[in-house]
Amino acid sequence: MNSTIQRTISPSSYRQIYWSTVAESGLITQQVSLVILFIILFIHLDHDNLQPRTILIVNALIGISGLFLYRRHINLKLLQENIKTLLIFLLFGSMVSPVLFTLTKTISTDTIYAMSTLMMLTHLVFYDYGAETEMVQKALSFSIALFSSVCLASRLSTSFHTFCLVTSAVLVFALWPELRKYIK
């Protein structure tokens, strides 16, 4: 029976299946890389190797670049709504950062790191890689990643550091996946 299956699939079909698999595995690799990049960002912020202002500037440049790429697919009214949403996020994010900064002070750092690790792994499991399956839940994946980010951000030295890390989390875990869909 195995030889029958092999005879019905042409060599060009094998190549097509191979390259399709390579492309799909690229999405997994990309998401794992983004999680690792985010954790590296946290570590550098925690050790004061990076200034939060620098991170905000880089986030702004990446966000503006993404907006120009995304703008090709939206009209002016939707662009204005997106800018309004951004301003509201920045306003409320800066107001809530002091609360987030002190959110987990009574929990040990080791517990926060263990929880964040498990949450990021769970995020990777439930992330939408484009497969049509019942297991994929975008909202759950994003919520877990953001919660992990807030937990990590609460360990940083100032509320401004916290704001910068949470802003980076939104950029990495919410905006990048949407932009990637439009680029694709």
C-alpha positions in Angstrom: 0.0 0.0 0.0 2.9 2.4 0.8 4.3 1.9 -2.7 0.9 2.8 -4.2 0.8 6.1 -2.3 4.3 6.9 -3.4 3.5 6.2 -7.0 0.5 8.6 -7.0 2.5 11.5 -5.7 4.6 13.1 -8.3 8.1 14.6 -7.6 6.8 18.1 -8.2 4.1 17.4 -5.5 6.9 16.4 -3.1 8.7 19.7 -3.8 5.4 21.6 -3.2 4.8 19.8 0.1 8.4 20.3 1.2 8.4 24.1 0.5 4.9 24.5 2.1 6.2 22.7 5.2 9.3 24.9 5.2 7.2 28.1 5.0 4.9 26.9 7.8 7.8 26.0 10.1 9.1 29.5 9.5 6.1 30.9 11.3 6.8 28.7 14.3 10.5 29.7 14.3 9.5 33.4 13.9 7.2 33.3 16.9 9.7 31.4 19.1 12.3 34.0 18.1 10.0 36.9 19.0 9.4 35.4 22.5 13.2 35.0 22.9 13.7 38.5 21.7 11.2 39.8 24.2 12.8 38.0 27.1 16.2 39.3 26.0 14.7 42.8 26.0 13.4 42.2 29.6 16.8 41.0 30.7 18.6 44.1 29.3 16.0 46.4 30.9 16.3 44.6 34.2 20.1 44.9 34.2 19.9 48.6 32.9 21.9 47.7 29.8 19.1 49.5 27.8 17.5 52.8 28.5 13.6 52.7 28.4 13.6 55.9 26.3 15.7 54.1 23.6 13.2 51.3 23.6 10.3 53.7 23.2 12.0 55.4 20.3 12.7 52.0 18.6 9.1 50.9 19.2 7.9 54.2 17.7 10.1 53.7 14.6 9.0 50.1 14.2 5.3 51.1 14.8 5.5 53.9 12.2 7.1 51.6 9.7 4.5 49.0 10.3 1.7 51.6 10.0 3.0 52.7 6.5 3.1 49.0 5.4 -0.4 48.5 6.9 -1.8 51.7 5.5 -1.8 50.4 2.0 -4.6 48.1 3.1 -6.8 50.6 5.0 -8.5 53.8 4.3 -7.9 57.2 6.0 -10.8 56.9 8.4 -9.5 53.6 9.7 -6.0 55.1 10.0 -7.4 57.9 12.1 -9.2 55.4 14.4 -5.9 53.5 14.7 -4.0 56.7 15.7 -6.8 57.5 18.2 -6.5 54.0 19.7 -2.7 54.4 19.9 -3.1 57.7 21.8 -5.6 56.2 24.2 -3.3 53.2 24.8 -0.3 55.5 25.5 -2.3 57.6 27.9 -3.9 54.8 29.8 -0.7 52.7 29.7 1.3 55.5 31.3 -1.4 56.0 33.9 -1.6 52.3 34.8 2.1 51.6 34.7 2.7 52.5 38.4 0.0 50.0 39.4 1.5 47.3 37.1 4.9 48.1 38.6 3.8 47.2 42.1 1.4 44.5 41.1 3.4 41.5 42.1 5.7 42.8 44.7 4.5 40.3 47.3 5.3 37.3 45.0 8.8 36.0 44.8 10.9 36.7 41.8 11.5 33.0 41.2 7.8 32.4 41.1 7.3 35.2 38.6 10.0 33.8 36.4 8.6 30.3 36.5 5.0 31.6 35.8 6.2 33.7 33.0 8.1 30.8 31.4 5.1 28.6 31.6 2.9 31.3 30.2 5.2 32.0 27.3 5.3 28.3 26.4 1.5 28.2 26.6 1.4 31.2 24.3 3.5 29.4 21.8 1.2 26.3 22.0 -2.0 28.3 21.5 -0.6 30.8 18.9 -2.4 30.9 15.6 0.2 29.6 13.1 -2.4 29.4 10.3 -3.6 25.9 11.0 -7.3 25.3 11.0 -7.7 23.5 14.3 -9.9 23.8 17.4 -6.8 24.1 19.6 -5.8 27.5 18.2 -7.2 30.4 20.3 -5.9 33.8 19.3 -7.3 35.7 22.3 -6.0 33.1 24.8 -2.6 33.2 23.2 -2.4 37.0 23.3 -3.8 37.2 26.8 -1.3 34.8 28.2 1.6 36.5 26.5 0.5 39.9 27.8 0.0 38.6 31.3 3.4 37.1 31.2 4.8 40.4 30.1 3.0 42.3 32.8 4.4 39.9 35.4 7.9 40.4 34.1 7.5 44.1 33.8 6.5 44.3 37.5 10.0 43.2 38.3 11.7 46.2 36.6 13.2 49.1 38.5 10.8 51.9 37.6 7.2 52.3 36.3 8.7 53.9 33.1 10.6 50.6 32.5 7.3 48.8 33.1 5.5 51.0 30.6 8.2 50.4 28.0 8.2 46.6 28.4 4.4 46.4 28.2 4.4 48.7 25.1 7.0 46.3 23.5 4.8 43.4 24.4 1.8 44.9 22.6 4.0 45.6 19.6 5.4 42.1 19.5 2.4 40.0 20.5 -0.5 42.1 19.1 0.6 44.3 16.3 3.3 42.2 14.6 1.0 39.2 13.9 -1.6 41.4 12.3 1.0 43.2 10.2 2.6 39.8 9.2 -0.9 38.7 7.9 -1.1 41.8 5.7 2.5 41.4 4.4 1.9 37.8 3.6 
